[in-house]
């Protein structure tokens, strides 16, 4: 009876450890911002791993703002102006180097915005 209980406990602990490793490893190359203060510009960069091949850099914005904001979803992308209810995803090719993203509150003074910047 003790053998089965010990084996079950070991398997459960291994599965929990594996789950934690997947969660922690899956968040590398991903930053999340919650914008409630529209007084500061956000410039973010995510360095790519030299030993890993990437395909895309993704910037997702969701929320609402009272006036115009400016987003530059990648270093070589053009600036995009957004206003009001926002639910948008920018997906650009990315192979290596550093992924850069910028957010400028521009004319907006209030709102709630969630920004996810990641490389895959």
C-alpha positions in Angstrom: 0.0 0.0 0.0 2.8 2.4 0.9 4.5 1.7 -2.5 1.4 2.8 -4.5 1.0 5.9 -2.3 4.7 6.9 -2.8 4.5 6.3 -6.5 1.3 8.3 -6.9 2.8 11.2 -4.9 6.0 11.1 -7.0 4.0 11.2 -10.2 1.9 14.1 -9.0 5.0 16.1 -8.0 6.6 15.4 -11.4 3.5 16.6 -13.2 3.3 19.8 -11.1 7.0 20.5 -11.8 6.5 19.9 -15.5 3.5 22.3 -15.5 5.5 25.0 -13.7 8.4 24.6 -16.2 6.1 25.0 -19.1 4.5 28.1 -17.7 7.8 29.8 -16.8 9.4 28.8 -20.1 6.4 29.9 -22.1 6.6 33.5 -20.7 10.1 34.1 -22.0 9.9 36.6 -24.8 6.6 38.1 -23.6 5.9 41.3 -21.8 2.5 42.6 -20.6 1.6 46.2 -19.8 -1.5 47.6 -18.1 -1.8 51.3 -19.0 -3.8 53.4 -16.6 -1.5 56.4 -16.4 -1.5 58.3 -19.7 1.4 60.6 -18.8 4.3 58.4 -19.9 5.7 56.9 -23.2 6.4 53.2 -23.1 9.3 51.8 -25.1 9.8 48.1 -24.8 12.3 45.7 -26.2 12.5 41.9 -26.1 15.9 40.4 -27.0 15.7 37.2 -29.0 17.6 34.1 -27.9 20.6 33.7 -30.2 20.1 29.9 -30.3 16.4 30.1 -31.2 14.7 30.8 -34.5 11.6 33.1 -34.4 8.9 33.7 -36.9 6.8 36.6 -35.6 6.7 39.5 -33.2 3.2 40.2 -32.0 1.7 43.3 -30.3 -1.9 43.0 -29.0 -3.8 46.0 -27.6 -7.2 45.7 -25.9 -9.1 48.3 -23.9 -10.4 51.8 -24.3 -9.0 55.3 -24.4 -10.6 58.8 -24.4 -8.6 60.2 -27.3 -5.9 59.3 -29.8 -2.8 57.2 -29.0 0.1 56.3 -31.2 1.6 52.8 -31.4 4.6 51.7 -33.3 4.3 47.9 -33.3 7.9 47.2 -34.6 11.1 49.1 -35.2 10.6 49.3 -39.0 6.8 49.7 -38.9 4.9 53.0 -39.4 3.2 54.6 -36.5 -0.5 53.8 -36.1 -3.1 56.1 -34.5 -5.9 54.5 -32.5 -8.8 55.9 -30.6 -11.9 54.8 -28.6 -12.5 51.1 -28.0 -9.4 49.2 -29.1 -9.0 45.5 -29.9 -6.2 45.1 -32.4 -3.3 42.7 -33.1 -0.2 43.5 -35.1 1.8 40.5 -36.4 5.1 41.1 -38.1 7.9 38.9 -39.4 10.7 38.5 -37.0 13.7 36.2 -37.2 16.4 37.4 -34.8 17.8 40.3 -32.9 15.6 42.6 -30.7 11.9 43.2 -31.0 11.0 46.8 -30.3 7.6 48.3 -29.5 6.5 51.8 -28.5 3.4 53.4 -27.1 2.7 57.1 -26.9 -0.4 58.4 -25.1 -0.4 61.4 -27.6 -3.7 63.1 -26.9 -5.3 60.5 -24.6 -5.5 61.4 -20.9 -7.5 58.4 -19.5 -8.6 54.9 -20.2 -7.6 51.3 -19.6 -5.4 49.5 -21.9 -3.7 46.1 -21.9 -0.7 45.6 -24.2 1.0 42.3 -24.9 4.3 42.3 -26.7 5.8 38.9 -27.6 8.1 37.1 -30.0 7.4 33.6 -31.3 
